[in-house]
Amino acid sequence: MIVQEYDTIVVGGGVAGLTSTVYLARAGQKVLLIEKNSECGGLVNTFNRDGFHFDAGVRALLDAGIIHTMLKDLEIKLDIVKSPVSVGIENEVLNIRDIESLGDYSNLLKKFYPGSESEIDEVIRIIRKIMKHMDVLYGIENPFFKDLKRDPGFVFKKILPWFPRFLLTVRKINRMNAPVEEYLKTIVKDASLRDIISQHFFKNTPSFFALSYFSLYLEYFYPRGGVGCLADAIRQKILEFGGEIRNEKTITGLFPADNLVVDDQNISYKYEKLIWAADLKRLYTMTETENLPPQVRTEIEVTKARMFANRGGDSVFSLFLEVDEPPESFAKIAHGHFFYTPSRQGLGETHRQELDELLARLREASRVEILSWLDRFTRLNTYEISIPALKDPNMAPPGKTGVIISLLAEYDLFKKVEEAGWLDEFTRELEDRMLKVISGSIYPILKDKIITRFSFTPLSIARRVDSSEGGITGWAFREQMPVINKIQIADRAVLTPIPSVCQAGQWTYSPGGVPMSILTGKLAADRVLKN
């Protein structure tokens, strides 16, 4: 049996695994990154098809005091542009410019819900308050990416004045931990208005993070060439620092008593430390505990049970279009990052109680009934529409435009439809309905202009990036989370009960996302180097 030895092995080449690896390589470790796909990046990925460049996962990036600080620390230069956001309801579109656009957003809501002016004012007041908290939370360069010993000025001029405000803000954040749907019920009586405000969030998102969305709209940025350029740049730095990357290899066994992992080609790798930057359910499924001390085995089994008692959060269905129409035609309607709701009615219980009841009896339900539900789901939903060529003209062939239309989708629905044997048909029906809604409302220019189309389902995400239930930001929000979910103790998120193993990525801290994945990747690397 072939055995190869390393100081540290990192499993999972998403942005968290890339971050851990680049810092370990810079520190001079003999480090190996193992990734099951042919490319790194996970959901931070851009691909080319027919000359059109599409972002496979996230459509834009948020700094959160982390990404720019990391890039500066690693001396990585990305050519970036702002990714301005538009918000639309029916035939009204608001192009968000700055903080003053919050007043325009208030007027937009009041136009559609004229009986709820005072409630809208209260929501806007809360959003403004949260925006101030966000300024504190992410208001300085993240100190975990700074060499504080060499920069005492940063400590005294930045951290010390900021830290008391940070602690106060954290306490306020923790008071707004209720699901946004329930929180809004205490403020807004009109169920449709509540939906319009909240239905583009993941189910049960904590109120603070949900209502911080206007801050996020002002901060989105986009690397020229696509979001995947971030992953590509970190990958290149790993190689410059002497790190090793092996793609298209899947880890199938972890033997912590021997400090060994085994891949699908029966190659064994010995490590001093291991960072698991992939799905945590898979980690605990493949960990062999037989030769570990009884107490350690018990701790691992307890943690494993906690992981499997929970599930991944909402997934996404994405429709990709190659369109024979220049980007300028789309620019007349909205920005290249667009949250659009075609109906002021809102989803109501369509994606909750109705869907739960449908899933419970999907085998008995007729296709007519299922497609009738799909009609309502697509007509009342909120869509995230991304047009890369409006951010970087080189993202599509001259005179043509690539369009990505996404909505939050339930993994279990696609899984059960697949088991029933008609996933391809269901996917086409969903594509047809999405196109009918969007071309019949905000983008009539799509009619007869689509060159080709294809889509990614929650099953595609689950299989491609090995993500439980196709979750794109880690765990579903529940009262008891299986991982750390308090920012003041985020450094503990990387710990595991498995000897010599740390964890990183979207599954290690909730809520997840690109900035927190990067942060946990750095924290895991720091933990390895400290030990």
C-alpha positions as CSV (number, residue, x, y, z in Angstrom):
1,M,0.0,0.0,0.0
2,I,1.3,3.4,-1.0
3,V,1.7,5.8,2.0
4,Q,2.5,9.5,1.5
5,E,3.3,11.7,4.5
6,Y,2.5,15.4,5.1
7,D,2.5,17.9,7.9
8,T,-1.1,18.7,7.3
9,I,-3.7,17.4,4.9
10,V,-6.7,19.5,4.0
11,V,-9.8,17.7,2.6
12,G,-12.1,19.9,0.5
13,G,-11.0,22.5,-2.0
14,G,-13.8,25.0,-1.5
15,V,-12.9,28.5,-0.4
16,A,-12.4,27.3,3.2
17,G,-10.0,24.5,2.3
18,L,-8.1,26.8,-0.1
19,T,-7.7,29.4,2.7
20,S,-6.4,26.8,5.2
21,T,-4.0,25.4,2.6
22,V,-2.6,28.8,1.5
23,Y,-1.8,29.9,5.1
24,L,-0.2,26.5,6.0
25,A,1.9,26.6,2.8
26,R,3.0,30.2,3.5
27,A,4.1,29.1,6.9
28,G,6.4,26.5,5.3
29,Q,4.4,23.3,6.0
30,K,4.4,20.4,3.7
31,V,0.6,20.6,3.0
32,L,-1.6,18.7,0.7
33,L,-5.1,19.8,-0.5
34,I,-7.4,17.0,-1.7
35,E,-10.4,17.9,-3.8
36,K,-12.9,15.5,-5.4
37,N,-13.7,17.8,-8.4
38,S,-11.4,18.7,-11.4
39,E,-11.4,22.3,-10.2
40,C,-11.3,24.0,-6.8
41,G,-13.7,26.6,-5.4
42,G,-16.8,24.7,-4.6
43,L,-19.7,27.2,-4.8
44,V,-17.2,29.9,-5.5
45,N,-16.9,28.9,-9.1
46,T,-17.2,30.3,-12.6
47,F,-17.5,28.2,-15.8
48,N,-17.5,28.8,-19.5
49,R,-20.0,27.4,-21.9
50,D,-20.3,28.4,-25.6
51,G,-18.3,31.6,-24.8
52,F,-20.7,32.5,-22.0
53,H,-19.3,32.7,-18.5
54,F,-21.6,31.8,-15.6
55,D,-21.2,31.8,-11.9
56,A,-22.1,28.3,-10.6
57,G,-22.7,29.2,-7.0
58,V,-22.6,32.6,-5.4
59,R,-23.4,35.5,-7.8
60,A,-21.3,38.2,-6.1
61,L,-19.1,38.5,-3.0
62,L,-19.4,40.3,0.3
63,D,-16.3,41.5,2.1
64,A,-17.5,41.5,5.8
65,G,-14.1,42.8,6.8
66,I,-12.6,39.5,5.8
67,I,-12.1,39.0,2.0
68,H,-10.2,42.2,1.2
69,T,-8.1,41.8,4.4
70,M,-7.1,38.3,3.4
71,L,-6.3,39.3,-0.2
72,K,-4.1,42.2,1.2
73,D,-2.4,39.8,3.6
74,L,-1.6,37.3,0.9
75,E,-0.6,40.0,-1.6
76,I,-3.3,38.9,-4.1
77,K,-4.6,41.5,-6.5
78,L,-8.1,40.9,-7.9
79,D,-9.6,43.3,-10.5
80,I,-13.0,43.9,-8.9
81,V,-16.0,46.1,-9.6
82,K,-19.1,47.0,-7.6
83,S,-22.0,44.7,-8.1
84,P,-25.0,47.1,-7.8
85,V,-28.3,45.6,-6.8
86,S,-31.9,46.3,-8.1
87,V,-35.1,45.3,-6.3
88,G,-38.3,44.9,-8.2
89,I,-42.0,44.2,-7.5
90,E,-44.2,43.6,-10.5
91,N,-43.5,46.4,-12.9
92,E,-41.6,48.7,-10.5
93,V,-37.8,48.5,-10.2
94,L,-35.6,50.3,-7.8
95,N,-31.9,50.6,-8.6
96,I,-30.1,50.9,-5.3
97,R,-27.4,53.5,-5.2
98,D,-26.5,54.2,-1.6
99,I,-28.0,54.5,1.9
100,E,-30.5,57.1,0.7
101,S,-32.1,54.4,-1.5
102,L,-33.6,52.9,1.7
103,G,-36.1,55.8,1.6
104,D,-36.9,54.8,-2.0
105,Y,-37.4,51.2,-0.9
106,S,-39.8,52.4,1.7
107,N,-41.8,54.3,-0.9
108,L,-41.8,51.2,-3.2
109,L,-43.3,49.1,-0.4
110,K,-45.9,51.8,0.5
111,K,-47.0,52.0,-3.2
112,F,-48.0,48.3,-3.1
113,Y,-49.2,48.1,0.5
114,P,-50.9,51.5,1.1
115,G,-52.6,50.4,4.3
116,S,-49.3,49.5,6.0
117,E,-47.4,52.8,6.0
118,S,-46.7,52.9,9.7
119,E,-45.6,49.3,9.8
120,I,-43.3,49.8,6.8
121,D,-41.8,52.8,8.6
122,E,-41.1,50.6,11.6
123,V,-39.4,47.9,9.4
124,I,-37.3,50.6,7.8
125,R,-36.4,52.0,11.2
126,I,-35.2,48.5,12.3
127,I,-33.3,48.0,9.1
128,R,-31.5,51.4,9.7
129,K,-30.6,50.3,13.2
130,I,-29.3,46.9,12.0
131,M,-27.2,48.7,9.3
132,K,-25.4,50.6,12.1
133,H,-24.8,47.3,13.9
134,M,-23.4,45.8,10.7
135,D,-21.0,48.8,10.4
136,V,-19.7,47.9,13.8
137,L,-19.6,44.1,13.2
138,Y,-17.6,44.3,10.0
139,G,-16.3,47.8,10.5
140,I,-12.6,47.0,10.7
141,E,-10.2,44.6,9.0
142,N,-10.6,41.2,10.6
143,P,-7.8,40.9,13.1
144,F,-7.3,37.2,12.5
145,F,-5.8,38.2,9.1
146,K,-3.4,40.7,10.6
147,D,0.0,40.3,12.2
148,L,-0.8,42.1,15.4
149,K,2.7,41.8,16.8
150,R,4.1,43.7,13.8
151,D,1.3,46.2,13.7
152,P,0.7,47.6,17.3
153,G,-0.8,50.7,15.8
154,F,-3.7,48.6,14.5
155,V,-4.3,47.2,18.0
156,F,-4.3,50.6,19.7
157,K,-6.0,52.7,17.1
158,K,-8.5,50.2,15.7
159,I,-9.1,47.1,17.9
160,L,-9.2,48.7,21.4
161,P,-11.7,51.5,20.5
162,W,-13.8,49.0,18.4
163,F,-13.9,46.1,20.8
164,P,-16.4,47.5,23.4
165,R,-18.8,48.5,20.6
166,F,-18.4,45.0,19.1
167,L,-19.4,43.3,22.4
168,L,-22.4,45.6,22.8
169,T,-23.4,44.9,19.2
170,V,-23.1,41.1,19.7
171,R,-25.5,41.3,22.7
172,K,-28.0,43.2,20.5
173,I,-27.6,40.6,17.7
174,N,-28.3,37.8,20.1
175,R,-31.6,39.5,21.0
176,M,-32.7,39.3,17.4
177,N,-32.2,35.6,17.0
178,A,-35.9,34.7,16.4
179,P,-36.8,33.5,12.8
180,V,-37.5,36.5,10.6
181,E,-40.9,35.2,9.7
182,E,-42.0,35.1,13.3
183,Y,-40.3,38.4,14.1
184,L,-42.1,40.2,11.3
185,K,-45.5,39.0,12.6
186,T,-45.0,41.2,15.6
187,I,-44.6,44.2,13.4
188,V,-46.4,43.7,10.1
189,K,-50.1,42.5,9.9
190,D,-50.3,42.1,6.1
191,A,-49.1,38.6,5.3
192,S,-48.2,39.5,1.7
193,L,-46.0,42.4,2.9
194,R,-44.2,40.1,5.3
195,D,-43.6,37.7,2.4
196,I,-42.3,40.4,0.1
197,I,-39.8,41.5,2.8
198,S,-38.7,38.0,3.8
199,Q,-39.4,35.3,1.2
200,H,-36.0,35.5,-0.5
201,F,-34.3,34.5,2.7
202,F,-33.6,31.0,3.8
203,K,-36.3,29.5,6.0
204,N,-36.1,30.6,9.7
205,T,-33.1,32.9,9.1
206,P,-32.4,34.8,12.3
207,S,-34.0,38.2,12.2
208,F,-30.8,40.2,12.5
209,F,-29.1,38.6,9.6
210,A,-32.2,38.6,7.4
211,L,-33.0,42.3,8.0
212,S,-29.4,43.2,7.3
213,Y,-30.0,42.6,3.6
214,F,-29.9,46.3,2.7
215,S,-26.4,46.6,4.0
216,L,-25.4,43.6,1.9
217,Y,-27.0,45.3,-1.2
218,L,-24.6,48.2,-0.8
219,E,-21.5,46.0,-0.3
220,Y,-21.6,43.4,-3.1
221,F,-18.6,43.3,-5.4
222,Y,-17.6,41.2,-8.3
223,P,-14.2,40.1,-9.6
224,R,-13.7,40.6,-13.3
225,G,-13.8,37.2,-14.9
226,G,-16.3,35.9,-12.3
227,V,-16.5,35.0,-8.7
228,G,-14.4,31.9,-9.4
229,C,-11.4,34.2,-9.9
230,L,-11.2,34.4,-6.1
231,A,-10.7,30.7,-5.8
232,D,-8.3,30.6,-8.7
233,A,-6.1,33.4,-7.2
234,I,-5.8,31.5,-3.9
235,R,-5.1,28.3,-5.7
236,Q,-2.2,30.0,-7.5
237,K,-0.8,31.3,-4.3
238,I,-0.8,27.8,-2.8
239,L,1.3,26.6,-5.6
240,E,3.6,29.6,-5.3
241,F,4.1,28.8,-1.7
242,G,5.0,25.2,-2.5
243,G,1.7,23.6,-1.4
244,E,0.4,20.6,-3.2
245,I,-3.1,20.2,-4.7
246,R,-4.6,16.9,-5.9
247,N,-7.9,17.1,-7.8
248,E,-10.3,14.3,-8.7
249,K,-9.6,12.3,-5.6
250,T,-12.2,11.4,-3.0
251,I,-11.4,10.6,0.6
252,T,-13.2,7.3,1.5
253,G,-11.7,6.6,4.9
254,L,-10.3,8.4,7.9
255,F,-8.3,6.5,10.6
256,P,-7.4,9.0,13.3
257,A,-5.7,6.3,15.5
258,D,-3.1,6.0,12.8
259,N,-3.3,9.6,11.4
260,L,-4.2,8.2,8.0
261,V,-6.7,9.0,5.3
262,V,-7.4,6.8,2.3
263,D,-8.7,7.9,-1.1
264,D,-10.8,6.2,-3.7
265,Q,-7.7,4.9,-5.5
266,N,-6.6,3.1,-2.3
267,I,-3.7,5.6,-1.8
268,S,-3.0,6.3,1.9
269,Y,-1.9,9.7,3.2
270,K,-0.3,10.1,6.7
271,Y,-0.7,13.4,8.5
272,E,0.3,15.2,11.7
273,K,-2.8,17.3,11.5
274,L,-5.9,17.2,9.2
275,I,-8.3,20.0,8.4
276,W,-11.7,18.8,7.1
277,A,-13.2,21.5,4.9
278,A,-16.0,19.4,3.4
279,D,-19.4,18.1,4.5
280,L,-19.4,17.2,8.2
281,K,-21.9,14.3,7.8
282,R,-19.4,12.6,5.5
283,L,-16.6,13.3,8.0
284,Y,-18.4,11.4,10.8
285,T,-19.6,8.7,8.4
286,M,-16.1,7.7,7.3
287,T,-14.2,8.2,10.6
288,E,-13.0,4.8,12.0
289,T,-13.1,5.0,15.8
290,E,-12.4,1.4,16.7
291,N,-8.8,2.0,18.0
292,L,-9.5,5.2,19.8
293,P,-9.9,5.5,23.6
294,P,-13.5,4.9,24.8
295,Q,-14.1,8.4,25.9
296,V,-13.0,9.8,22.6
297,R,-15.2,7.3,20.7
298,T,-18.2,8.4,22.9
299,E,-17.5,12.1,22.1
300,I,-17.4,11.4,18.4
301,E,-20.6,9.3,18.4
302,V,-22.4,12.1,20.4
303,T,-21.2,14.7,17.8
304,K,-22.1,12.4,14.9
305,A,-25.7,12.0,16.3
306,R,-26.0,15.7,16.6
307,M,-25.0,16.2,13.0
308,F,-27.4,13.6,11.7
309,A,-30.2,15.0,13.7
310,N,-30.0,18.2,11.6
311,R,-30.0,18.8,7.9
312,G,-28.7,21.2,5.3
313,G,-30.5,24.5,4.8
314,D,-32.4,25.6,1.7
315,S,-30.9,24.8,-1.7
316,V,-31.3,26.6,-5.0
317,F,-32.6,25.9,-8.5
318,S,-30.7,27.9,-11.1
319,L,-31.7,28.3,-14.7
320,F,-28.9,29.4,-17.1
321,L,-29.8,31.1,-20.3
322,E,-27.7,32.0,-23.4
323,V,-29.5,34.9,-25.0
324,D,-29.2,36.5,-28.4
325,E,-29.6,40.0,-27.1
326,P,-27.0,42.6,-26.1
327,P,-26.4,43.4,-22.4
328,E,-27.5,47.0,-23.0
329,S,-31.1,45.8,-23.4
330,F,-31.1,44.3,-19.9
331,A,-29.3,47.3,-18.4
332,K,-32.3,49.5,-19.4
333,I,-34.4,47.4,-17.0
334,A,-32.2,46.6,-13.9
335,H,-28.7,46.2,-12.6
336,G,-26.8,42.9,-13.1
337,H,-27.8,41.6,-9.6
338,F,-31.5,41.8,-9.4
339,F,-34.0,40.5,-6.7
340,Y,-37.4,40.4,-8.5
341,T,-40.9,39.5,-7.2
342,P,-43.4,39.2,-10.0
343,S,-46.5,39.4,-7.7
344,R,-47.2,41.5,-4.7
345,Q,-49.3,38.6,-3.3
346,G,-46.3,36.7,-1.8
347,L,-45.9,33.0,-1.4
348,G,-47.9,32.6,1.7
349,E,-47.9,28.9,2.7
350,T,-47.0,27.7,-0.8
351,H,-43.4,26.9,0.1
352,R,-44.2,25.8,3.7
353,Q,-47.4,24.1,4.7
354,E,-48.6,23.3,1.2
355,L,-45.2,21.9,0.2
356,D,-44.9,19.9,3.4
357,E,-48.3,18.3,2.7
358,L,-47.3,17.6,-0.9
359,L,-44.1,16.0,0.1
360,A,-45.9,13.8,2.7
361,R,-48.0,12.2,-0.1
362,L,-46.0,12.8,-3.2
363,R,-46.2,9.2,-4.3
364,E,-50.0,9.4,-4.3
365,A,-50.3,12.9,-5.7
366,S,-51.0,13.2,-9.4
367,R,-48.6,15.0,-11.7
368,V,-51.4,17.5,-12.5
369,E,-51.6,18.4,-8.7
370,I,-47.8,18.7,-8.4
371,L,-47.6,20.9,-11.5
372,S,-50.5,23.0,-10.2
373,W,-48.5,23.7,-7.0
374,L,-45.4,24.5,-9.2
375,D,-47.5,27.1,-11.1
376,R,-48.2,28.9,-7.8
377,F,-44.6,28.5,-6.6
378,T,-43.1,30.1,-9.7
379,R,-45.7,32.8,-10.0
380,L,-45.5,34.1,-6.4
381,N,-41.8,33.6,-5.7
382,T,-38.9,36.0,-5.5
383,Y,-36.1,35.5,-8.0
384,E,-32.4,36.3,-7.9
385,I,-31.3,37.3,-11.4
386,S,-27.7,37.7,-12.2
387,I,-26.3,39.0,-15.5
388,P,-22.5,38.7,-15.4
389,A,-22.0,40.7,-18.6
390,L,-23.5,43.8,-16.9
391,K,-20.6,43.6,-14.4
392,D,-17.9,42.5,-16.8
393,P,-18.6,42.9,-20.6
394,N,-16.2,40.0,-21.4
395,M,-18.5,37.5,-19.7
396,A,-20.5,36.9,-22.9
397,P,-19.8,36.9,-26.6
398,P,-20.3,40.3,-28.3
399,G,-24.0,41.2,-28.7
400,K,-25.1,38.4,-26.5
401,T,-26.0,38.0,-22.8
402,G,-25.8,35.2,-20.2
403,V,-28.6,35.3,-17.7
404,I,-28.9,33.3,-14.4
405,I,-32.3,33.0,-12.8
406,S,-32.5,31.4,-9.4
407,L,-34.9,30.6,-6.7
408,L,-34.7,28.9,-3.3
409,A,-35.8,25.2,-3.7
410,E,-36.4,22.2,-1.5
411,Y,-34.0,19.3,-1.9
412,D,-36.5,16.7,-0.7
413,L,-38.9,17.7,-3.5
414,F,-36.4,17.0,-6.2
415,K,-35.2,13.8,-4.5
416,K,-38.7,12.4,-4.3
417,V,-39.5,13.3,-7.9
418,E,-36.3,11.6,-8.9
419,E,-37.3,8.5,-7.0
420,A,-40.7,8.6,-8.8
421,G,-38.9,8.5,-12.1
422,W,-39.7,11.9,-13.7
423,L,-37.0,14.3,-12.6
424,D,-36.1,15.4,-16.1
425,E,-39.7,16.2,-17.0
426,F,-40.2,18.0,-13.7
427,T,-37.0,20.1,-14.3
428,R,-38.2,21.0,-17.8
429,E,-41.6,22.0,-16.4
430,L,-40.0,24.2,-13.7
431,E,-37.8,25.8,-16.4
432,D,-40.8,26.5,-18.6
433,R,-42.7,28.1,-15.8
434,M,-39.8,30.3,-14.6
435,L,-39.3,31.5,-18.2
436,K,-43.0,32.1,-18.7
437,V,-43.1,34.2,-15.5
438,I,-40.0,36.2,-16.2
439,S,-40.5,36.8,-19.9
440,G,-44.2,37.6,-19.2
441,S,-43.3,40.3,-16.7
442,I,-40.0,42.1,-16.3
443,Y,-37.9,40.7,-19.3
444,P,-40.2,40.4,-22.3
445,I,-37.0,40.6,-24.4
446,L,-36.3,37.0,-23.5
447,K,-39.1,35.8,-25.8
448,D,-37.7,34.1,-28.9
449,K,-34.2,35.2,-28.0
450,I,-33.0,32.2,-26.0
451,I,-30.2,30.3,-27.8
452,T,-30.1,27.5,-25.3
453,R,-30.8,26.8,-21.7
454,F,-29.8,24.4,-18.9
455,S,-30.2,24.2,-15.2
456,F,-28.7,23.1,-11.9
457,T,-31.0,21.5,-9.3
458,P,-30.5,21.0,-5.6
459,L,-29.5,17.4,-6.5
460,S,-26.8,18.8,-8.8
461,I,-25.4,20.9,-5.9
462,A,-25.5,18.0,-3.5
463,R,-23.6,15.7,-5.9
464,R,-21.1,18.2,-7.3
465,V,-19.9,19.8,-4.0
466,D,-20.9,16.9,-1.8
467,S,-23.3,19.1,0.3
468,S,-25.9,17.5,2.6
469,E,-29.4,18.2,1.2
470,G,-27.8,20.5,-1.3
471,G,-27.4,23.2,1.3
472,I,-25.6,26.3,0.1
473,T,-25.0,28.1,3.4
474,G,-24.6,25.1,5.7
475,W,-27.2,24.0,8.3
476,A,-30.9,24.7,8.3
477,F,-31.8,27.2,11.0
478,R,-33.2,25.5,14.1
479,E,-33.5,26.4,17.7
480,Q,-30.6,24.0,18.5
481,M,-27.8,24.2,16.0
482,P,-25.3,21.4,15.7
483,V,-22.4,23.9,15.4
484,I,-21.2,27.2,16.9
485,N,-23.5,30.1,16.0
486,K,-22.3,33.0,18.1
487,I,-19.7,35.3,16.6
488,Q,-17.9,36.0,19.9
489,I,-16.9,32.3,20.1
490,A,-16.3,31.7,16.4
491,D,-12.8,30.5,17.1
492,R,-14.2,27.4,18.7
493,A,-16.1,26.4,15.5
494,V,-13.0,24.7,14.1
495,L,-12.6,22.2,17.0
496,T,-13.7,18.5,16.6
497,P,-13.6,15.6,19.1
498,I,-11.5,13.6,16.5
499,P,-7.8,13.6,17.5
500,S,-5.6,15.9,15.4
501,V,-8.5,16.9,13.2
502,C,-9.9,20.5,12.8
503,Q,-12.8,21.5,10.7
504,A,-13.5,24.5,8.4
505,G,-16.1,25.8,6.0
506,Q,-19.8,26.5,5.8
507,W,-20.8,23.5,7.9
508,T,-18.7,24.6,10.9
509,Y,-20.4,27.9,11.8
510,S,-23.9,29.1,11.3
511,P,-24.9,31.2,9.4
512,G,-22.4,30.2,6.8
513,G,-21.4,32.0,3.6
514,V,-18.2,32.9,1.8
515,P,-16.7,35.3,4.4
516,M,-17.3,32.9,7.3
517,S,-15.9,29.9,5.3
518,I,-12.8,31.9,4.7
519,L,-12.6,32.9,8.4
520,T,-12.9,29.3,9.6
521,G,-10.3,28.2,7.1
522,K,-7.9,30.7,8.6
523,L,-8.8,29.8,12.2
524,A,-8.2,26.2,11.4
525,A,-4.8,26.9,9.9
526,D,-4.0,29.1,12.9
527,R,-4.9,26.2,15.3
528,V,-2.7,23.8,13.4
529,L,0.2,26.1,13.4
530,K,-0.2,27.0,17.1
531,N,-0.2,23.3,18.1
